Amino acid sequence: MHENAFSAAFELIIGRDPTLLGIITLSLQVSLTAVMIASIIALPLGAALAVFRFPGRSVIVIALNALMGLPPVVAGLMVYLMLSRAGPLGSLGLLFTPTAMVIAQTLLILPIVAALARQIIEALWEEYREQLRSLGVSRLRAIPTLLWDARFSLITVVLAGFGRASAEVGAVLIVGGNIQGVTRVMTTAIALETNKGNLPLALGLGIVLLLIVAGVNAAAYVIGATARRRLG
């Protein structure tokens, strides 16, 4: 029975089943958008925390480190409360839409990217601080330079964020509702189709998800190796 399910799953993938492709496309759109938004905010934030010293900085650093382990269901609940009709953003009507899922995933990814970026940039700042100061480069102007110099390591961080987003199920299930053709992504569809006994579709999505995660890890490894060779 399971062998037949695997065969049917590969047939769905090879045959480009419309339902399968629709779920995969939405999953990638949501996760990539969340990663892009989180990176735009988190990379400069992490760099600023690495370079500047100000009252309350240690509190922000501790908070970011703590939020790296934020349970997805808690993030989903927070976004749900904000976007529900009784919430402050309820009038926008974003609950149970892909936008709500993007917000939830961004909330999960941002602390990870910001905290890791801070660690990477802080090490570079300690190494190049005196040299940059001697050239008359201010702390603010040093941030783009440091971000560019650490680009390979930071790409690895962003890929780690994408891996977290693409494999997440709890938050997107709460704020998205797993609505067919609207908010059903790979992780939520796998859970639903397994419960329904539709193993071919669940396995097909699982195989694609594994390939995506493996591809992200391979890319992170290659980029990390490239960065080490440059430094070496």
ROLOGU-780460 format. One record per residue (C-alpha): y, z negated, x negated. Coordinates in pm, 1 decimal, decimal comma. Example, Ala and Ser with C-alpha at 12.3 -4.5 7.8 and 13.67 -1.06 7.14 Angstrom:
// residues 2
<lumnu><yy>-450,0</yy><zz>-780,0</zz><xx>-1230,0</xx></lumnu>
<lumnu><yy>-106,0</yy><zz>-714,0</zz><xx>-1367,0</xx></lumnu>
// end
This chain:
// residues 232
<lumnu><yy>0,0</yy><zz>0,0</zz><xx>0,0</xx></lumnu>
<lumnu><yy>244,2</yy><zz>-94,6</zz><xx>-276,0</xx></lumnu>
<lumnu><yy>150,3</yy><zz>221,0</zz><xx>-470,7</xx></lumnu>
<lumnu><yy>241,4</yy><zz>428,9</zz><xx>-167,0</xx></lumnu>
<lumnu><yy>571,5</yy><zz>240,1</zz><xx>-141,9</xx></lumnu>
<lumnu><yy>653,9</yy><zz>316,5</zz><xx>-505,9</xx></lumnu>
<lumnu><yy>569,4</yy><zz>684,4</zz><xx>-454,8</xx></lumnu>
<lumnu><yy>786,7</yy><zz>697,8</zz><xx>-145,1</xx></lumnu>
<lumnu><yy>1068,8</yy><zz>521,9</zz><xx>-332,8</xx></lumnu>
<lumnu><yy>1065,4</yy><zz>781,3</zz><xx>-611,2</xx></lumnu>
<lumnu><yy>1059,0</yy><zz>1057,0</zz><xx>-348,9</xx></lumnu>
<lumnu><yy>1373,3</yy><zz>909,6</zz><xx>-194,0</xx></lumnu>
<lumnu><yy>1544,9</yy><zz>903,7</zz><xx>-533,7</xx></lumnu>
<lumnu><yy>1435,5</yy><zz>1251,7</zz><xx>-639,5</xx></lumnu>
<lumnu><yy>1505,9</yy><zz>1394,1</zz><xx>-295,9</xx></lumnu>
<lumnu><yy>1853,2</yy><zz>1238,1</zz><xx>-292,4</xx></lumnu>
<lumnu><yy>1803,3</yy><zz>1065,0</zz><xx>37,4</xx></lumnu>
<lumnu><yy>2143,1</yy><zz>1050,1</zz><xx>217,1</xx></lumnu>
<lumnu><yy>2101,6</yy><zz>683,3</zz><xx>315,4</xx></lumnu>
<lumnu><yy>2008,9</yy><zz>589,8</zz><xx>-39,9</xx></lumnu>
<lumnu><yy>2296,3</yy><zz>788,8</zz><xx>-190,3</xx></lumnu>
<lumnu><yy>2545,1</yy><zz>644,9</zz><xx>58,8</xx></lumnu>
<lumnu><yy>2452,1</yy><zz>287,4</zz><xx>-31,4</xx></lumnu>
<lumnu><yy>2461,3</yy><zz>359,5</zz><xx>-406,3</xx></lumnu>
<lumnu><yy>2797,5</yy><zz>536,0</zz><xx>-381,6</xx></lumnu>
<lumnu><yy>2957,2</yy><zz>250,2</zz><xx>-189,3</xx></lumnu>
<lumnu><yy>2812,1</yy><zz>-4,3</zz><xx>-432,4</xx></lumnu>
<lumnu><yy>2959,7</yy><zz>176,3</zz><xx>-731,9</xx></lumnu>
<lumnu><yy>3295,6</yy><zz>225,3</zz><xx>-560,7</xx></lumnu>
<lumnu><yy>3324,0</yy><zz>-144,4</zz><xx>-475,2</xx></lumnu>
<lumnu><yy>3208,4</yy><zz>-273,3</zz><xx>-813,4</xx></lumnu>
<lumnu><yy>3409,2</yy><zz>-27,6</zz><xx>-1024,0</xx></lumnu>
<lumnu><yy>3725,6</yy><zz>-94,7</zz><xx>-822,8</xx></lumnu>
<lumnu><yy>3677,2</yy><zz>-470,3</zz><xx>-858,7</xx></lumnu>
<lumnu><yy>3619,0</yy><zz>-437,8</zz><xx>-1233,3</xx></lumnu>
<lumnu><yy>3928,4</yy><zz>-221,0</zz><xx>-1276,6</xx></lumnu>
<lumnu><yy>4153,5</yy><zz>-461,7</zz><xx>-1083,8</xx></lumnu>
<lumnu><yy>4007,9</yy><zz>-767,7</zz><xx>-1256,2</xx></lumnu>
<lumnu><yy>4046,8</yy><zz>-609,8</zz><xx>-1600,9</xx></lumnu>
<lumnu><yy>4409,3</yy><zz>-507,3</zz><xx>-1541,7</xx></lumnu>
<lumnu><yy>4490,1</yy><zz>-869,7</zz><xx>-1459,3</xx></lumnu>
<lumnu><yy>4246,1</yy><zz>-1057,8</zz><xx>-1682,0</xx></lumnu>
<lumnu><yy>4287,1</yy><zz>-879,9</zz><xx>-2016,4</xx></lumnu>
<lumnu><yy>4663,7</yy><zz>-942,7</zz><xx>-2050,0</xx></lumnu>
<lumnu><yy>4615,0</yy><zz>-1293,3</zz><xx>-1907,1</xx></lumnu>
<lumnu><yy>4346,7</yy><zz>-1375,4</zz><xx>-2163,7</xx></lumnu>
<lumnu><yy>4560,7</yy><zz>-1232,7</zz><xx>-2443,7</xx></lumnu>
<lumnu><yy>4866,7</yy><zz>-1430,6</zz><xx>-2330,7</xx></lumnu>
<lumnu><yy>4664,2</yy><zz>-1752,6</zz><xx>-2325,7</xx></lumnu>
<lumnu><yy>4541,2</yy><zz>-1675,8</zz><xx>-2676,7</xx></lumnu>
<lumnu><yy>4884,3</yy><zz>-1606,9</zz><xx>-2822,3</xx></lumnu>
<lumnu><yy>5125,0</yy><zz>-1837,6</zz><xx>-2637,1</xx></lumnu>
<lumnu><yy>5133,4</yy><zz>-2217,3</zz><xx>-2631,8</xx></lumnu>
<lumnu><yy>5295,1</yy><zz>-2380,1</zz><xx>-2327,5</xx></lumnu>
<lumnu><yy>5255,1</yy><zz>-2689,9</zz><xx>-2107,9</xx></lumnu>
<lumnu><yy>4953,0</yy><zz>-2659,3</zz><xx>-1882,8</xx></lumnu>
<lumnu><yy>4781,5</yy><zz>-2397,3</zz><xx>-2098,9</xx></lumnu>
<lumnu><yy>4478,1</yy><zz>-2616,8</zz><xx>-2162,2</xx></lumnu>
<lumnu><yy>4441,0</yy><zz>-2673,9</zz><xx>-1787,3</xx></lumnu>
<lumnu><yy>4435,3</yy><zz>-2298,3</zz><xx>-1724,8</xx></lumnu>
<lumnu><yy>4182,8</yy><zz>-2243,9</zz><xx>-2004,7</xx></lumnu>
<lumnu><yy>3954,7</yy><zz>-2515,9</zz><xx>-1868,9</xx></lumnu>
<lumnu><yy>3986,5</yy><zz>-2374,7</zz><xx>-1516,7</xx></lumnu>
<lumnu><yy>3896,2</yy><zz>-2023,5</zz><xx>-1631,0</xx></lumnu>
<lumnu><yy>3596,5</yy><zz>-2151,5</zz><xx>-1823,7</xx></lumnu>
<lumnu><yy>3482,0</yy><zz>-2349,5</zz><xx>-1520,5</xx></lumnu>
<lumnu><yy>3530,0</yy><zz>-2052,6</zz><xx>-1286,6</xx></lumnu>
<lumnu><yy>3305,1</yy><zz>-1837,5</zz><xx>-1504,3</xx></lumnu>
<lumnu><yy>3018,2</yy><zz>-2016,0</zz><xx>-1331,8</xx></lumnu>
<lumnu><yy>3168,1</yy><zz>-1991,9</zz><xx>-982,2</xx></lumnu>
<lumnu><yy>2879,1</yy><zz>-1952,5</zz><xx>-734,7</xx></lumnu>
<lumnu><yy>2910,2</yy><zz>-1618,6</zz><xx>-552,2</xx></lumnu>
<lumnu><yy>2862,3</yy><zz>-1778,4</zz><xx>-209,8</xx></lumnu>
<lumnu><yy>3157,8</yy><zz>-2010,0</zz><xx>-278,4</xx></lumnu>
<lumnu><yy>3374,3</yy><zz>-1714,0</zz><xx>-378,5</xx></lumnu>
<lumnu><yy>3261,9</yy><zz>-1533,6</zz><xx>-65,0</xx></lumnu>
<lumnu><yy>3343,3</yy><zz>-1834,3</zz><xx>150,1</xx></lumnu>
<lumnu><yy>3691,8</yy><zz>-1864,3</zz><xx>-0,8</xx></lumnu>
<lumnu><yy>3767,2</yy><zz>-1497,8</zz><xx>66,2</xx></lumnu>
<lumnu><yy>3617,4</yy><zz>-1527,1</zz><xx>415,9</xx></lumnu>
<lumnu><yy>3847,7</yy><zz>-1818,2</zz><xx>499,9</xx></lumnu>
<lumnu><yy>4151,0</yy><zz>-1626,8</zz><xx>372,6</xx></lumnu>
<lumnu><yy>4067,4</yy><zz>-1307,3</zz><xx>562,3</xx></lumnu>
<lumnu><yy>3930,9</yy><zz>-1453,5</zz><xx>885,7</xx></lumnu>
<lumnu><yy>4149,0</yy><zz>-1442,6</zz><xx>1195,8</xx></lumnu>
<lumnu><yy>4251,0</yy><zz>-1804,4</zz><xx>1146,6</xx></lumnu>
<lumnu><yy>4322,8</yy><zz>-1748,6</zz><xx>776,4</xx></lumnu>
<lumnu><yy>4655,8</yy><zz>-1666,0</zz><xx>611,3</xx></lumnu>
<lumnu><yy>4561,5</yy><zz>-1298,4</zz><xx>566,4</xx></lumnu>
<lumnu><yy>4372,5</yy><zz>-1257,1</zz><xx>892,7</xx></lumnu>
<lumnu><yy>4637,0</yy><zz>-1028,3</zz><xx>1039,9</xx></lumnu>
<lumnu><yy>4547,1</yy><zz>-762,1</zz><xx>782,4</xx></lumnu>
<lumnu><yy>4205,0</yy><zz>-709,0</zz><xx>940,6</xx></lumnu>
<lumnu><yy>4026,5</yy><zz>-681,9</zz><xx>608,2</xx></lumnu>
<lumnu><yy>3721,1</yy><zz>-893,5</zz><xx>686,2</xx></lumnu>
<lumnu><yy>3393,2</yy><zz>-698,7</zz><xx>696,2</xx></lumnu>
<lumnu><yy>3542,7</yy><zz>-405,2</zz><xx>508,2</xx></lumnu>
<lumnu><yy>3485,7</yy><zz>-269,4</zz><xx>155,7</xx></lumnu>
<lumnu><yy>3829,3</yy><zz>-406,5</zz><xx>63,2</xx></lumnu>
<lumnu><yy>3710,7</yy><zz>-761,0</zz><xx>135,7</xx></lumnu>
<lumnu><yy>3410,1</yy><zz>-699,9</zz><xx>-87,0</xx></lumnu>
<lumnu><yy>3635,9</yy><zz>-576,5</zz><xx>-366,3</xx></lumnu>
<lumnu><yy>3848,3</yy><zz>-891,5</zz><xx>-335,1</xx></lumnu>
<lumnu><yy>3539,5</yy><zz>-1115,3</zz><xx>-353,3</xx></lumnu>
<lumnu><yy>3398,5</yy><zz>-936,0</zz><xx>-656,5</xx></lumnu>
<lumnu><yy>3736,9</yy><zz>-937,7</zz><xx>-828,8</xx></lumnu>
<lumnu><yy>3754,8</yy><zz>-1314,4</zz><xx>-777,3</xx></lumnu>
<lumnu><yy>3415,8</yy><zz>-1347,5</zz><xx>-945,6</xx></lumnu>
<lumnu><yy>3483,3</yy><zz>-1114,2</zz><xx>-1236,8</xx></lumnu>
<lumnu><yy>3840,3</yy><zz>-1210,4</zz><xx>-1327,2</xx></lumnu>
<lumnu><yy>3765,4</yy><zz>-1553,6</zz><xx>-1479,4</xx></lumnu>
<lumnu><yy>3478,9</yy><zz>-1410,1</zz><xx>-1686,2</xx></lumnu>
<lumnu><yy>3688,8</yy><zz>-1129,8</zz><xx>-1834,4</xx></lumnu>
<lumnu><yy>3994,2</yy><zz>-1351,7</zz><xx>-1888,6</xx></lumnu>
<lumnu><yy>3802,7</yy><zz>-1635,9</zz><xx>-2055,5</xx></lumnu>
<lumnu><yy>3605,3</yy><zz>-1408,4</zz><xx>-2288,8</xx></lumnu>
<lumnu><yy>3912,3</yy><zz>-1199,1</zz><xx>-2368,7</xx></lumnu>
<lumnu><yy>4101,7</yy><zz>-1515,2</zz><xx>-2461,5</xx></lumnu>
<lumnu><yy>3830,7</yy><zz>-1616,1</zz><xx>-2708,8</xx></lumnu>
<lumnu><yy>3824,6</yy><zz>-1271,7</zz><xx>-2870,8</xx></lumnu>
<lumnu><yy>4202,4</yy><zz>-1232,7</zz><xx>-2893,4</xx></lumnu>
<lumnu><yy>4250,7</yy><zz>-1590,1</zz><xx>-3014,4</xx></lumnu>
<lumnu><yy>4022,6</yy><zz>-1521,8</zz><xx>-3312,2</xx></lumnu>
<lumnu><yy>4217,0</yy><zz>-1205,0</zz><xx>-3396,0</xx></lumnu>
<lumnu><yy>4551,4</yy><zz>-1382,8</zz><xx>-3356,1</xx></lumnu>
<lumnu><yy>4446,4</yy><zz>-1649,3</zz><xx>-3604,6</xx></lumnu>
<lumnu><yy>4347,6</yy><zz>-1375,6</zz><xx>-3848,7</xx></lumnu>
<lumnu><yy>4654,9</yy><zz>-1154,4</zz><xx>-3815,3</xx></lumnu>
<lumnu><yy>4925,3</yy><zz>-1399,7</zz><xx>-3707,9</xx></lumnu>
<lumnu><yy>5098,1</yy><zz>-1435,8</zz><xx>-4043,2</xx></lumnu>
<lumnu><yy>5080,3</yy><zz>-1063,2</zz><xx>-4111,7</xx></lumnu>
<lumnu><yy>5230,6</yy><zz>-976,8</zz><xx>-3773,9</xx></lumnu>
<lumnu><yy>5502,7</yy><zz>-1238,0</zz><xx>-3814,6</xx></lumnu>
<lumnu><yy>5593,7</yy><zz>-1100,0</zz><xx>-4156,2</xx></lumnu>
<lumnu><yy>5643,4</yy><zz>-760,5</zz><xx>-3991,8</xx></lumnu>
<lumnu><yy>5875,7</yy><zz>-916,1</zz><xx>-3735,6</xx></lumnu>
<lumnu><yy>5636,5</yy><zz>-869,0</zz><xx>-3444,5</xx></lumnu>
<lumnu><yy>5694,4</yy><zz>-1120,3</zz><xx>-3166,5</xx></lumnu>
<lumnu><yy>5408,9</yy><zz>-1286,6</zz><xx>-2978,9</xx></lumnu>
<lumnu><yy>5475,4</yy><zz>-1070,4</zz><xx>-2673,8</xx></lumnu>
<lumnu><yy>5474,6</yy><zz>-749,0</zz><xx>-2874,4</xx></lumnu>
<lumnu><yy>5161,3</yy><zz>-859,2</zz><xx>-3056,4</xx></lumnu>
<lumnu><yy>4955,8</yy><zz>-864,7</zz><xx>-2735,4</xx></lumnu>
<lumnu><yy>4915,3</yy><zz>-483,8</zz><xx>-2697,9</xx></lumnu>
<lumnu><yy>4831,2</yy><zz>-458,0</zz><xx>-3068,3</xx></lumnu>
<lumnu><yy>4565,1</yy><zz>-725,2</zz><xx>-3045,5</xx></lumnu>
<lumnu><yy>4419,4</yy><zz>-578,8</zz><xx>-2725,9</xx></lumnu>
<lumnu><yy>4390,6</yy><zz>-238,8</zz><xx>-2890,4</xx></lumnu>
<lumnu><yy>4236,7</yy><zz>-379,4</zz><xx>-3207,1</xx></lumnu>
<lumnu><yy>3976,6</yy><zz>-567,7</zz><xx>-3001,3</xx></lumnu>
<lumnu><yy>3909,8</yy><zz>-276,4</zz><xx>-2766,3</xx></lumnu>
<lumnu><yy>3540,2</yy><zz>-239,4</zz><xx>-2851,7</xx></lumnu>
<lumnu><yy>3468,4</yy><zz>-607,4</zz><xx>-2795,4</xx></lumnu>
<lumnu><yy>3677,2</yy><zz>-607,5</zz><xx>-2478,2</xx></lumnu>
<lumnu><yy>3490,5</yy><zz>-305,7</zz><xx>-2339,6</xx></lumnu>
<lumnu><yy>3172,0</yy><zz>-508,6</zz><xx>-2381,1</xx></lumnu>
<lumnu><yy>3336,3</yy><zz>-791,1</zz><xx>-2185,1</xx></lumnu>
<lumnu><yy>3437,0</yy><zz>-550,8</zz><xx>-1907,2</xx></lumnu>
<lumnu><yy>3081,9</yy><zz>-413,9</zz><xx>-1894,8</xx></lumnu>
<lumnu><yy>2952,6</yy><zz>-768,8</zz><xx>-1859,4</xx></lumnu>
<lumnu><yy>3186,6</yy><zz>-810,7</zz><xx>-1564,5</xx></lumnu>
<lumnu><yy>3055,7</yy><zz>-491,7</zz><xx>-1408,6</xx></lumnu>
<lumnu><yy>2700,0</yy><zz>-614,0</zz><xx>-1452,2</xx></lumnu>
<lumnu><yy>2788,9</yy><zz>-935,2</zz><xx>-1270,1</xx></lumnu>
<lumnu><yy>2956,4</yy><zz>-743,8</zz><xx>-989,0</xx></lumnu>
<lumnu><yy>2684,4</yy><zz>-482,7</zz><xx>-937,2</xx></lumnu>
<lumnu><yy>2408,5</yy><zz>-744,6</zz><xx>-912,7</xx></lumnu>
<lumnu><yy>2599,7</yy><zz>-981,4</zz><xx>-681,7</xx></lumnu>
<lumnu><yy>2475,9</yy><zz>-1038,4</zz><xx>-326,9</xx></lumnu>
<lumnu><yy>2605,5</yy><zz>-1368,0</zz><xx>-182,4</xx></lumnu>
<lumnu><yy>2979,4</yy><zz>-1303,0</zz><xx>-173,1</xx></lumnu>
<lumnu><yy>2961,3</yy><zz>-943,1</zz><xx>-50,1</xx></lumnu>
<lumnu><yy>2714,9</yy><zz>-1043,0</zz><xx>220,9</xx></lumnu>
<lumnu><yy>2953,5</yy><zz>-1309,4</zz><xx>353,7</xx></lumnu>
<lumnu><yy>3271,7</yy><zz>-1099,8</zz><xx>352,4</xx></lumnu>
<lumnu><yy>3113,2</yy><zz>-759,4</zz><xx>411,0</xx></lumnu>
<lumnu><yy>2861,1</yy><zz>-841,3</zz><xx>678,9</xx></lumnu>
<lumnu><yy>2608,5</yy><zz>-582,8</zz><xx>551,2</xx></lumnu>
<lumnu><yy>2717,2</yy><zz>-328,0</zz><xx>814,4</xx></lumnu>
<lumnu><yy>2522,5</yy><zz>-3,4</zz><xx>793,6</xx></lumnu>
<lumnu><yy>2734,0</yy><zz>284,2</zz><xx>669,8</xx></lumnu>
<lumnu><yy>3035,8</yy><zz>57,8</zz><xx>619,7</xx></lumnu>
<lumnu><yy>2967,2</yy><zz>-239,8</zz><xx>391,9</xx></lumnu>
<lumnu><yy>2599,6</yy><zz>-212,3</zz><xx>299,9</xx></lumnu>
<lumnu><yy>2561,9</yy><zz>-212,9</zz><xx>-78,2</xx></lumnu>
<lumnu><yy>2251,8</yy><zz>-206,6</zz><xx>-295,4</xx></lumnu>
<lumnu><yy>2190,2</yy><zz>-579,6</zz><xx>-323,8</xx></lumnu>
<lumnu><yy>2241,9</yy><zz>-657,7</zz><xx>44,0</xx></lumnu>
<lumnu><yy>2042,9</yy><zz>-350,5</zz><xx>148,9</xx></lumnu>
<lumnu><yy>1750,1</yy><zz>-452,9</zz><xx>-73,2</xx></lumnu>
<lumnu><yy>1738,2</yy><zz>-795,9</zz><xx>91,8</xx></lumnu>
<lumnu><yy>1761,9</yy><zz>-650,4</zz><xx>442,3</xx></lumnu>
<lumnu><yy>1513,4</yy><zz>-366,1</zz><xx>396,1</xx></lumnu>
<lumnu><yy>1259,9</yy><zz>-599,2</zz><xx>232,4</xx></lumnu>
<lumnu><yy>1278,7</yy><zz>-832,4</zz><xx>531,2</xx></lumnu>
<lumnu><yy>1236,6</yy><zz>-533,9</zz><xx>764,1</xx></lumnu>
<lumnu><yy>932,5</yy><zz>-414,9</zz><xx>569,2</xx></lumnu>
<lumnu><yy>1102,4</yy><zz>-91,6</zz><xx>462,7</xx></lumnu>
<lumnu><yy>971,7</yy><zz>-117,0</zz><xx>106,2</xx></lumnu>
<lumnu><yy>1033,5</yy><zz>244,7</zz><xx>-2,9</xx></lumnu>
<lumnu><yy>1410,9</yy><zz>218,2</zz><xx>50,1</xx></lumnu>
<lumnu><yy>1423,1</yy><zz>-134,8</zz><xx>-94,4</xx></lumnu>
<lumnu><yy>1224,7</yy><zz>-25,7</zz><xx>-401,5</xx></lumnu>
<lumnu><yy>1432,2</yy><zz>289,0</zz><xx>-442,1</xx></lumnu>
<lumnu><yy>1752,7</yy><zz>87,0</zz><xx>-443,6</xx></lumnu>
<lumnu><yy>1595,3</yy><zz>-170,1</zz><xx>-675,0</xx></lumnu>
<lumnu><yy>1495,1</yy><zz>97,7</zz><xx>-923,8</xx></lumnu>
<lumnu><yy>1845,0</yy><zz>246,6</zz><xx>-923,7</xx></lumnu>
<lumnu><yy>2000,6</yy><zz>-98,4</zz><xx>-963,2</xx></lumnu>
<lumnu><yy>1772,6</yy><zz>-174,5</zz><xx>-1257,8</xx></lumnu>
<lumnu><yy>1866,9</yy><zz>156,5</zz><xx>-1419,4</xx></lumnu>
<lumnu><yy>2236,8</yy><zz>79,6</zz><xx>-1375,2</xx></lumnu>
<lumnu><yy>2200,2</yy><zz>-269,7</zz><xx>-1525,0</xx></lumnu>
<lumnu><yy>1991,2</yy><zz>-131,3</zz><xx>-1813,1</xx></lumnu>
<lumnu><yy>2251,7</yy><zz>137,7</zz><xx>-1874,1</xx></lumnu>
<lumnu><yy>2531,9</yy><zz>-118,2</zz><xx>-1880,7</xx></lumnu>
<lumnu><yy>2340,4</yy><zz>-336,5</zz><xx>-2127,8</xx></lumnu>
<lumnu><yy>2262,2</yy><zz>-36,8</zz><xx>-2347,7</xx></lumnu>
<lumnu><yy>2628,5</yy><zz>67,6</zz><xx>-2346,3</xx></lumnu>
<lumnu><yy>2736,1</yy><zz>-287,3</zz><xx>-2434,5</xx></lumnu>
<lumnu><yy>2487,2</yy><zz>-295,6</zz><xx>-2722,6</xx></lumnu>
<lumnu><yy>2601,4</yy><zz>39,7</zz><xx>-2862,0</xx></lumnu>
<lumnu><yy>2969,5</yy><zz>-53,0</zz><xx>-2833,9</xx></lumnu>
<lumnu><yy>2904,5</yy><zz>-392,8</zz><xx>-2995,5</xx></lumnu>
<lumnu><yy>2713,6</yy><zz>-228,3</zz><xx>-3280,4</xx></lumnu>
<lumnu><yy>2998,1</yy><zz>20,0</zz><xx>-3328,9</xx></lumnu>
<lumnu><yy>3250,2</yy><zz>-263,6</zz><xx>-3345,4</xx></lumnu>
<lumnu><yy>3040,5</yy><zz>-452,3</zz><xx>-3601,8</xx></lumnu>
<lumnu><yy>3013,2</yy><zz>-140,9</zz><xx>-3821,2</xx></lumnu>
<lumnu><yy>3389,3</yy><zz>-95,6</zz><xx>-3809,8</xx></lumnu>
<lumnu><yy>3447,6</yy><zz>-454,7</zz><xx>-3910,0</xx></lumnu>
<lumnu><yy>3180,2</yy><zz>-433,1</zz><xx>-4175,6</xx></lumnu>
// end
